[in-house]
Amino acid sequence: MTEQTKKLKIGLFGLGCVGQGFLELLPKTFSSKGEIRKICVRDIHKTRGVQFDGLTDKPEEILNNPDIDVVVELIDDADASWEIVQKALNKGKSVVSANKRMIAKHLAEIIELQQQSGLSVLYEAAVCASIPIIRNLEEYFSTDLLESLQGIINGSSNYILSQAEKQGIGISEAIHLAQKLGFAEADPCLDIEGHDAANKLCILLAHAFGHICNPESIIRIGIDKIQTEDLTWAAERDLRIKLLAKANIQPDGSVQAYCFTTFYRFGAPAIRCKR
Ligand SMILES: NC(=O)c1ccc[n+]([C@@H]2O[C@H](COP(=O)([O-])OP(=O)(O)OC[C@H]3O[C@@H](n4cnc5c(N)ncnc54)[C@H](OP(=O)(O)O)[C@@H]3O)[C@@H](O)[C@H]2O)c1
């Protein structure tokens, strides 16, 4: 087997919604050259919809395993995720993560750790992976002087708003519906208060403008603030309501970034970059 066709030996953390999808799709995607050697979960006794023989609840079985060269981190705990990233890099393993909360919070440290170690931390899956946006910004816009960026980047809020508009129901009822169908978390605050969008926007600012910031510094007005009268007012004027993430470079070179609920004209592009 040549170096080019050598398979990556992967240690996976997390076997929830994203982890199971990764486990099932990896062998089916013809261009991916990786095999999962071990999976670490929180509760090894949990009943799961997928079968895997190398399951463990001990992180060191991946982190100290010389037979694993890449860690794929797909857990829902941002603090534990940050521990995993640091330990994996210290052990000489590159990391792939989907944890936007952890990445937004620790981006400056992640960049420094990558420079020190010469290893990679990749996180396309953390921000609008199906578009995709990070790779586009890096490959096609890196030589452009972008002035602004705007987009709808939180799927759960967007689903809740669409259901409220289509079915003529209030926001709380639409949240319950989204939870029932698995489109919103049991605790929907991260999505409906705009934290998730702010974390994603924080990561996008780094790739669009080279600007690193604290996600807490991004102004947020989530969809939890919407009243039934707002929905009626919008419907009467053929407007939609959307949670938009937006950033502009100011004349003095500073960056203004915010995630806010706003009236929106149907047909506008989902993501727009202006140069
Ligand atoms: N769901 C999406 O559409 C989506 C999209 C993009 C990015 N993401 C990000 O992807 C990550 C995973 O999301 P998800 O929806 O797959 O979450 P999930 O369904 O809640 O699954 C979380 C998984 O993490 C495991 N876990 C939690 N803490 C752990 C720890 N300390 N050590 C080892 N395993 C641990 C859990 O183990 P048990 O199974 O034993 O409980 C579970 O398998 C999150 O960061 C999320 O923000 C999700």
The ligand as a Gaussian input file, in Angstrom:
#p B3LYP/6-31G(d) Opt

LIG

0 1
 N      -26.585000      16.907000      15.465000
 C      -26.224000      17.701000      14.481000
 O      -26.933000      17.893000      13.489000
 C      -24.877000      18.404000      14.519000
 C      -24.443000      19.125000      13.411000
 C      -23.172000      19.723000      13.440000
 C      -22.389000      19.609000      14.573000
 N      -22.865000      18.920000      15.655000
 C      -21.987000      18.799000      16.823000
 O      -21.525000      17.439000      16.872000
 C      -21.339000      17.042000      18.230000
 C      -22.160000      15.781000      18.495000
 O      -23.538000      16.078000      18.298000
 P      -24.631000      14.912000      18.353000
 O      -25.888000      15.523000      17.875000
 O      -24.117000      13.672000      17.686000
 O      -24.728000      14.668000      19.940000
 P      -25.482000      13.471000      20.688000
 O      -26.392000      12.769000      19.763000
 O      -26.018000      14.036000      21.947000
 O      -24.296000      12.440000      21.053000
 C      -23.274000      12.792000      21.907000
 C      -22.316000      11.630000      22.070000
 O      -21.211000      12.051000      22.862000
 C      -20.905000      11.032000      23.818000
 N      -20.206000      11.667000      24.939000
 C      -20.592000      12.728000      25.692000
 N      -19.633000      13.046000      26.587000
 C      -18.625000      12.174000      26.385000
 C      -17.347000      11.992000      26.969000
 N      -16.915000      12.783000      27.970000
 N      -16.533000      10.999000      26.500000
 C      -16.952000      10.206000      25.482000
 N      -18.162000      10.329000      24.871000
 C      -18.979000      11.300000      25.323000
 C      -22.252000      10.441000      24.159000
 O      -22.047000       9.151000      24.712000
 P      -23.309000       8.211000      25.112000
 O      -23.888000       7.773000      23.783000
 O      -22.715000       7.087000      25.866000
 O      -24.247000       9.079000      25.903000
 C      -22.924000      10.406000      22.784000
 O      -22.570000       9.237000      22.085000
 C      -21.764000      18.257000      19.085000
 O      -20.629000      19.024000      19.398000
 C      -22.686000      19.046000      18.157000
 O      -22.693000      20.421000      18.465000
 C      -24.066000      18.303000      15.646000

